[in-house]
Amino acid sequence: MFRLSPYFRPDPAAPLASLNRGEMRARRGRLIVFFGMCLSAGKMYAMLKVARQKRRFMLRLLGAAALLWLVLMTALFLRAAG
């Protein structure tokens, strides 16, 4: 039987070592840097454009998930009723 002593401290790198490289890459965030040395170079416009594209994608994804849920619930309801 394994018993923890009061002086036992788990290795903080152990959970990270258990993940493989692909999982870590999939969970990692992305940093986008917009460079421009002049005022009014379009940095803010580019940032807002990227944000709008990501928002549109997420709304489509949520809409597809809601539609799938609706179809599944309707199928389950029809199966239970019939």
N, C-alpha and C positions, 0 to 999 in steps of 0.2 A: 504494500500500500504506500502510495506517495503522500508524504506529509509536508506541508509548507511550514517552514520555520518563520519566525517573526522577522528575520533578517533577509528573507528571500525577496529578491527583486527581479521580476521577469525582464528579459531582454527586450528593449523597445523596438529593435529592428526585426524581431522574430515575425510579427504579422506581415511586414513588408517582404520578408524573404519568402514567405509562403505564396505570395502572389507571383504569377509569372509575368513576363515582360509585356505580353499582349494585354492582359487585364489592367496592368498599371497604365499603359498607353491609352486604353479606352476610357479610363476613369479620370485621366488628366485633363485639366482645362487648357484653353488656348489663349494666348496673349497676342493681340494684334497691335502693332505700333504704327501710327500714322505720322510720317515725317513730312515736314514742310518748313522752310526757313522764312517764309514771307507771310505777312498777314493776308488774309483772304485768298489763301492758296487752295482752299476746298477741303481742308482736313475735317472740319465739322460736318460738311455735307457728306463726305465719304463715310464717316462714322455713323451718321444717322441712316444712310442708305443700307449699310451692313446690318444695323439694328432692325430696320424695317423688314429686310429680307429674312432674317432669323425669326422675327415675330410672325411673319406670314407663313413660314414653314411650320412653326409650332402650332399655329391655328389650324392649318390643314391637317397636321398630325392628330390634334385633338378632335377635329371634326370626323376624321376617319375612324378614330377609336370610338367615338360616340355612336357613329353609324353602325359599326360592328356590334357594339353592345346592344343597340336597339334591335338589330336583326336577330341576335342570339336570344334576347329576352322574348321576342315575338315567337320565335320557333319553340322555345320552351313552354310558353303560354299555350300555343296551339297544340303541342303534344300533350300537355296536361289536360286541356279541355276536351280533346278528342279521344 
